[in-house]
Amino acid sequence: MSNYYVNTHAQANGDHEVHKDGCVWMPHENYKKYLGDFLNCFEAVQAAKKIFAQSNGCYYCSRECNTG
């Protein structure tokens, strides 16, 4: 299991990226919200979508959940 966070600042395309703890692209403390401890990024993205409907996995740390 890993800790996941969502970027509270949307990307240019409107996505709020979900990051796994330790990601080199983790947003600054002021721009991240803790989602919880999950088995995989799919669960984390679903949790993020309850906060930000347009959420997506980070290309670098949650690539299998990144939809482009």
C-alpha positions in Angstrom: 0.0 0.0 0.0 1.1 3.5 -0.7 0.1 7.0 0.3 -1.4 9.1 -2.4 -2.0 12.8 -2.9 -4.0 14.9 -5.4 -2.7 18.2 -6.7 -5.2 20.9 -5.8 -4.0 23.1 -8.6 -5.3 21.9 -11.9 -3.0 21.3 -14.9 -3.6 23.4 -18.1 -6.0 20.8 -19.4 -8.1 20.9 -16.2 -6.8 17.6 -14.7 -5.9 17.3 -11.0 -3.0 14.8 -10.9 -2.8 12.0 -8.4 0.7 11.3 -7.1 2.2 8.4 -5.1 4.3 9.3 -2.1 7.9 9.8 -3.3 7.1 11.0 -6.8 9.6 13.5 -8.1 6.7 15.6 -9.5 4.8 15.8 -6.2 3.2 19.2 -5.8 4.4 21.7 -3.2 2.8 21.3 0.3 0.4 24.2 -0.5 -1.0 22.4 -3.5 -1.5 18.9 -2.4 -4.2 17.1 -0.5 -3.7 13.7 1.2 -6.1 11.1 -0.3 -5.1 8.1 1.9 -3.3 4.8 1.8 -4.3 2.7 -1.2 -3.4 -0.6 -2.8 -3.1 1.0 -6.2 -3.5 4.2 -8.2 -6.9 3.2 -9.5 -8.4 3.4 -6.0 -6.6 6.7 -5.4 -7.9 8.3 -8.6 -11.4 7.2 -7.6 -11.0 8.9 -4.2 -9.6 12.1 -6.0 -12.6 12.2 -8.3 -14.9 12.6 -5.2 -13.1 15.9 -4.6 -12.1 16.9 -8.2 -14.2 15.3 -10.9 -11.5 15.7 -13.5 -8.6 13.7 -11.8 -6.0 11.7 -13.5 -2.9 9.6 -12.5 0.5 11.2 -12.7 2.3 10.1 -15.9 5.5 9.4 -13.9 4.4 7.7 -10.7 0.9 6.4 -11.6 1.3 5.8 -15.3 -1.2 2.9 -15.4 -3.9 5.4 -14.3 -2.9 8.2 -16.6 -5.3 8.6 -19.5 -3.2 11.1 -21.4 
